[in-house]
């Protein structure tokens, strides 16, 4: 685990501001008939214009700027010529490298009008992330985060993916510690200033199981149910949890 200085957190705030700018632009572009490859090109243009570098492109061989995960795809969907259709949901995960530091965030978007069940899934997944940030208390434990996510998600009749977890982030895209979205509270490292964590609930409408497509990347639900993914990079400071790139501070 690498603790960051205030100056490093400021740089990571800048990196994440670029990520959220990308996600804002992607949200504006999403609609029926748009391909995931078009979203990927838009993201690449936005990142380059900000003088940043796409973090996912060629990372361990990944072939694109974004991960675009549609409907039953949980994470790591590869952009391509698939056209989005009315009623789809699409998870968009973006990372950038800026001035030596990484930013990483994700949101799941509706495509046009979606079903009430899908809308509830998105609301629960998004709220579970907000509650996870609120659960960060100085002197608390890392597992408090995942415990909060799991409890809220399961209370609403959904399930949390086990195969994929959040992570530390900084001068590397993935650093220790891992940040599961499940488990008991009160375990693991104590939460202290200088920690920066990518917290990313992955919530399934059905059962929690995942499987990997033959492309070696795309993870989808085993039972074919819908899945939603939301992520923030969060810095822990002396004042509490700061959602990087969003000018948001949650007091400890």
Secondary structure, DSSP 8 states (H G I E B T S, - for coil): -----HHHHHHHHHHHHHHHHHHHHHHHH--TT-BHHHHHHHHHHHHHHTT-EESSTTGGG--SSEEEEETTEEE--B--S-B--TT-EEEEEEEEEETTEEEEEEEEEE-SS--HHHHHHHHHHHHHHHHHHHT--TT-BTHHHHHHHHHHHHHTT-EE-SS--EEE-SSSSSEEEEE-S-S-SS-SSB--TT-EEEE--EEESS-S-EEE-TTSS-EEETT---EEE-BEEEEEETTEEEETTTTEEEE-
